[in-house]
């Protein structure tokens, strides 16, 4: 069976998807930690569903919520 190759999400280096690549999908511990740091500093965020985002928003015709 052929080993699958993926691109490192941080630097696009080719990475073998196998047990011999302990940081997969990243190519190295450095790339893994850079990605973790981006999540920790909120560079990446998971968006709220559209309905939840609008619940707390001010109404256009009533101004701010009280």
N, CA, C and O of each residue as an XYZ file, in Angstrom:
264
protein
N       0.853     -1.191      0.000
C       0.000      0.000      0.000
C       0.894      1.248      0.000
O       1.876      1.308      0.741
N       0.565      2.214     -0.806
C       1.341      3.453     -0.909
C       1.044      4.361      0.287
O      -0.088      4.432      0.764
N       2.072      5.043      0.752
C       1.911      5.980      1.858
C       1.367      7.293      1.323
O       1.860      7.813      0.322
N       0.364      7.822      1.979
C      -0.245      9.080      1.569
C       0.677     10.242      1.940
O       1.298     10.232      3.003
N       0.760     11.225      1.075
C       1.538     12.433      1.333
C       0.581     13.613      1.441
O      -0.301     13.789      0.600
N       0.763     14.417      2.481
C      -0.052     15.612      2.686
C       0.870     16.821      2.797
O       2.075     16.670      3.000
N       0.311     18.007      2.667
C       1.084     19.241      2.818
C       0.967     19.739      4.251
O      -0.117     19.727      4.834
N       2.080     20.174      4.812
C       2.081     20.770      6.141
C       1.200     22.022      6.087
O       1.403     22.867      5.215
N       0.222     22.166      7.001
C      -0.654     23.336      6.982
C       0.077     24.653      7.228
O      -0.416     25.713      6.841
N       1.239     24.603      7.861
C       1.971     25.829      8.190
C       2.906     26.278      7.077
O       2.984     27.469      6.774
N       3.628     25.320      6.456
C       4.658     25.725      5.491
C       4.553     25.023      4.135
O       5.379     25.264      3.255
N       3.569     24.175      3.958
C       3.308     23.455      2.708
C       4.376     22.437      2.324
O       4.419     22.021      1.166
N       5.235     22.021      3.245
C       6.202     20.965      2.984
C       5.469     19.633      2.888
O       4.516     19.402      3.632
N       5.898     18.753      1.985
C       5.291     17.434      1.860
C       5.605     16.596      3.100
O       6.748     16.550      3.554
N       4.573     15.933      3.645
C       4.710     15.118      4.851
C       4.121     13.741      4.566
O       3.001     13.632      4.066
N       4.878     12.688      4.885
C       4.362     11.324      4.766
C       3.351     11.090      5.883
O       3.649     11.350      7.048
N       2.152     10.599      5.539
C       1.134     10.323      6.548
C       1.352      8.893      7.037
O       0.732      7.949      6.547
N       2.247      8.757      8.013
C       2.564      7.439      8.567
C       3.061      7.601      9.998
O       3.269      8.717     10.475
N       3.246      6.476     10.669
C       3.724      6.495     12.054
C       5.127      7.077     12.157
O       5.539      7.504     13.235
N       5.865      7.101     11.055
C       7.225      7.654     11.082
C       7.229      9.188     11.087
O       8.289      9.804     11.194
N       6.059      9.798     10.973
C       5.930     11.268     11.014
C       5.165     11.645     12.279
O       3.943     11.784     12.236
N       5.857     11.812     13.398
C       5.169     12.016     14.680
C       4.398     13.328     14.797
O       3.541     13.448     15.673
N       4.673     14.308     13.950
C       3.998     15.608     14.069
C       2.897     15.792     13.020
O       2.344     16.884     12.892
N       2.579     14.739     12.275
C       1.602     14.867     11.192
C       0.303     15.484     11.688
O      -0.126     15.140     12.789
N      -0.325     16.341     10.976
C      -0.074     16.719      9.590
C       1.039     17.742      9.418
O       1.315     18.171      8.297
N       1.683     18.140     10.513
C       2.766     19.121     10.427
C       4.074     18.417     10.102
O       4.228     17.227     10.376
N       5.013     19.147      9.521
C       6.303     18.558      9.146
C       7.269     18.518     10.325
O       8.211     17.725     10.321
N       7.052     19.356     11.327
C       7.989     19.436     12.453
C       7.273     19.943     13.698
O       6.140     20.421     13.641
N       7.964     19.823     14.814
C       7.412     20.350     16.064
C       7.268     21.866     15.979
O       6.329     22.432     16.539
N       8.186     22.522     15.286
C       8.137     23.982     15.135
C       6.831     24.412     14.469
O       6.154     25.320     14.952
N       6.480     23.760     13.361
C       5.237     24.116     12.666
C       4.023     23.812     13.531
O       3.053     24.571     13.530
N       4.069     22.706     14.268
C       2.966     22.355     15.162
C       2.788     23.421     16.238
O       1.663     23.826     16.530
N       3.889     23.876     16.826
C       3.811     24.883     17.883
C       3.413     26.254     17.352
O       2.736     27.015     18.044
N       3.827     26.577     16.127
C       3.395     27.851     15.530
C       1.881     27.857     15.352
O       1.235     28.876     15.593
N       1.308     26.729     14.934
C      -0.139     26.624     14.764
C      -0.844     26.718     16.113
O      -1.862     27.400     16.235
N      -0.313     26.044     17.117
C      -0.885     26.119     18.463
C      -0.861     27.558     18.976
O      -1.829     28.022     19.579
N       0.241     28.257     18.736
C       0.356     29.652     19.153
C      -0.658     30.545     18.459
O      -1.183     31.480     19.063
N      -0.936     30.259     17.189
C      -1.935     31.046     16.461
C      -3.322     30.859     17.075
O      -4.088     31.817     17.177
N      -3.649     29.625     17.486
C      -4.932     29.398     18.162
C      -4.948     30.093     19.525
O      -5.956     30.686     19.908
N      -3.834     30.019     20.256
C      -3.768     30.598     21.605
C      -3.909     32.119     21.584
O      -4.455     32.699     22.523
N      -3.428     32.765     20.537
C      -3.532     34.223     20.438
C      -4.768     34.658     19.655
O      -4.902     35.825     19.287
N      -5.663     33.713     19.407
C      -6.934     33.939     18.714
C      -6.775     34.462     17.290
O      -7.637     35.185     16.791
N      -5.672     34.095     16.636
C      -5.529     34.411     15.218
C      -6.563     33.612     14.432
O      -7.114     34.093     13.442
N      -6.819     32.389     14.884
C      -7.860     31.543     14.295
C      -9.035     31.562     15.253
O      -8.858     31.544     16.471
N     -10.237     31.597     14.694
C     -11.441     31.561     15.514
C     -12.483     30.706     14.829
O     -12.520     30.612     13.602
N     -13.319     30.090     15.621
C     -14.441     29.337     15.087
C     -15.641     30.260     15.142
O     -16.014     30.739     16.213
N     -16.242     30.508     14.002
C     -17.362     31.441     13.913
C     -18.611     30.852     14.558
O     -18.839     29.643     14.521
N     -19.411     31.730     15.148
C     -20.694     31.310     15.695
C     -21.649     31.080     14.531
O     -21.507     31.707     13.481
N     -22.624     30.183     14.708
C     -23.660     30.034     13.671
C     -24.377     31.365     13.466
O     -24.458     32.170     14.394
N     -24.878     31.600     12.307
C     -25.495     32.868     11.922
C     -26.598     33.293     12.897
O     -26.677     34.471     13.245
N     -27.446     32.369     13.343
C     -28.558     32.720     14.236
C     -28.047     33.219     15.584
O     -28.576     34.201     16.105
N     -27.033     32.572     16.166
C     -26.498     32.989     17.461
C     -25.831     34.347     17.375
O     -25.917     35.134     18.318
N     -25.170     34.638     16.273
C     -24.466     35.904     16.121
C     -25.450     37.072     16.089
O     -25.105     38.174     16.515
N     -26.662     36.853     15.595
C     -27.642     37.930     15.476
C     -28.442     38.155     16.752
O     -29.002     39.239     16.918
N     -28.523     37.187     17.661
C     -29.335     37.323     18.867
C     -28.921     38.501     19.733
O     -29.787     39.207     20.250
N     -27.627     38.734     19.907
C     -27.162     39.804     20.770
C     -26.903     41.104     20.040
O     -26.525     42.096     20.663
N     -27.099     41.120     18.733
C     -26.827     42.316     17.937
C     -27.936     43.346     18.141
O     -29.099     42.977     18.303
N     -27.594     44.610     18.134
C     -28.626     45.648     18.264
C     -29.577     45.630     17.076
O     -29.172     45.364     15.945
N     -30.821     45.912     17.344
C     -31.823     45.969     16.282
C     -31.666     47.275     15.514
O     -31.363     48.314     16.100
N     -31.868     47.221     14.226
C     -31.688     48.407     13.378
C     -32.713     49.484     13.720
O     -32.392     50.669     13.634
N     -33.935     49.116     14.106
C     -34.951     50.130     14.347
C     -35.143     50.440     15.842
O     -35.904     51.353     16.163
N     -34.494     49.728     16.757
C     -34.670     49.980     18.182
C     -33.398     50.472     18.866
O     -33.420     50.741     20.067
N     -32.319     50.595     18.154
C     -31.076     51.017     18.778
C     -30.449     49.889     19.584
O     -30.625     48.717     19.251
N     -29.719     50.232     20.641
C     -29.052     49.227     21.446
C     -30.029     48.515     22.354
O     -31.045     49.068     22.774
N     -29.681     47.232     22.654
C     -30.513     46.478     23.585
C     -30.240     46.946     25.006
O     -29.122     47.348     25.327
N     -31.244     46.895     25.845
C     -31.105     47.309     27.239
C     -31.260     46.129     28.146
O     -31.175     46.272     29.366
